[in-house]
Amino acid sequence: MQSFRTLLANLATPVKNRVIPRGGNAKSAFDMITHPTPLQERAFALLGLSPGSM
């Protein structure tokens, strides 16, 4: 069991990184989203959200 504040802090940890391959340009860039933890997956599912849609 955890507090609501702790849960919110945990849900705030996914990150979307913009990756530009070495020697590439803006057209070769892509976004990479960190993988959610099982707790994050469950919380997002209960909220009807996808971590990638954030």
Helices and strands as residue ranges (DSSP letters): H 4-11, E 16-19, G 26-28, E 30-33, H 38-47, G 51-53
